[in-house]
Amino acid sequence: MIDRIVVWAMSLKARASEERGQDLVEYAVLTGTIAILVIAGAVLFSDAVRDWFGALATWFGSIGPAPAGS
């Protein structure tokens, strides 16, 4: 009877370690996919983002205080 319990406990431990490995692979795939999407978005939208920040800087410059000596 004890032999069966030991075998059962060892099989549970083996399954748990396999699941941990599977979780690690899933997280790696998810992280890689997110990284690829971020890089692709940065490449595709770089001009639009640069233009938007330029317009924002111009707007902030127009509402700020006048430079000293003006």
Stockholm file with secondary structure:
# STOCKHOLM 1.0

chainA/1-70         MIDRIVVWAMSLKARASEERGQDLVEYAVLTGTIAILVIAGAVLFSDAVRDWFGALATWFGSIGPAPAGS
#=GR chainA/1-70 SS CHHHHHHHHHHHHHHHHHHHHHHHHHHHHHHHHHHHHHHHHHHHHHHHHHHHHHHHHHHHHHHSCCCTTC
#=GC SS_cons        CHHHHHHHHHHHHHHHHHHHHHHHHHHHHHHHHHHHHHHHHHHHHHHHHHHHHHHHHHHHHHHSCCCTTC
//
